[in-house]
Amino acid sequence: MTKPRFTIDQHEHIDMRLATIRDELLNLYVDVSRAYPKAGPEARHLGRAYESVDKARCELESAMFREHPEQGSTSVYYPPSETRR
């Protein structure tokens, strides 16, 4: 059985959540990197976390364009920072 995939509305809802999570992880990474070595485990894991969110956003954006080519937009998964919470 095939999974249902996201509707365009679901893509538009999850995008903002992921962008907000990514921004928060990046801010935490910068804060921790100022106090601990970037190559140390304290900062390194936060760096990997925000990079993983970026990879997920990229894959979801690709899925959105495959599944909704007429409605998809690059601003869905990469919204302007002023529109984020």
C-alpha positions in Angstrom: 0.0 0.0 0.0 1.3 3.4 -1.0 1.5 6.1 1.7 -0.7 9.1 1.0 2.0 11.8 0.7 1.5 15.4 1.8 -1.0 17.7 0.2 0.3 21.1 -0.8 -1.4 22.5 2.4 0.5 20.0 4.5 3.8 21.0 2.9 3.0 24.7 3.6 2.3 23.9 7.2 5.4 21.8 7.9 7.7 24.2 6.1 7.4 27.0 8.7 7.9 24.6 11.5 11.1 23.2 10.0 12.4 26.6 9.2 11.8 27.7 12.8 13.4 24.6 14.2 16.4 25.1 11.9 16.8 28.7 12.9 16.7 27.8 16.6 19.2 25.0 16.2 21.6 27.4 14.3 21.3 30.0 17.0 22.0 27.4 19.6 25.0 26.2 17.6 26.4 29.7 17.4 25.9 30.3 21.1 27.6 27.0 22.0 30.4 27.5 19.5 31.3 30.8 21.2 31.8 28.9 24.5 33.2 25.6 23.3 35.3 24.4 20.4 33.4 24.0 17.1 35.0 20.5 16.7 34.1 19.5 20.2 31.0 17.3 20.9 29.1 20.2 22.6 28.9 22.2 19.3 29.4 19.4 16.8 26.1 17.7 17.6 24.1 20.9 17.3 25.8 21.6 13.9 24.8 18.1 12.7 21.3 18.7 13.9 20.7 21.8 12.0 22.4 20.3 8.9 20.0 17.3 9.2 17.0 19.6 9.3 18.4 21.4 6.1 18.7 18.0 4.4 15.1 17.1 5.4 13.8 20.4 4.0 15.6 19.8 0.7 14.2 16.3 0.3 10.7 17.5 1.2 11.0 20.4 -1.2 11.9 17.9 -4.0 8.9 15.7 -3.0 6.6 18.7 -3.1 7.8 19.7 -6.7 7.4 16.1 -7.9 3.9 15.7 -6.4 2.6 19.3 -6.9 4.6 20.8 -9.8 2.0 23.5 -10.5 1.7 24.7 -6.9 5.2 24.2 -5.6 7.4 27.2 -4.9 10.9 27.5 -3.4 9.5 29.9 -0.8 7.5 27.0 0.7 10.5 25.3 2.4 12.7 28.4 2.4 10.4 31.2 3.6 11.7 34.7 4.1 13.0 35.1 7.6 10.5 38.0 8.3 7.6 35.6 7.9 9.0 33.0 10.4 7.8 32.9 14.0 
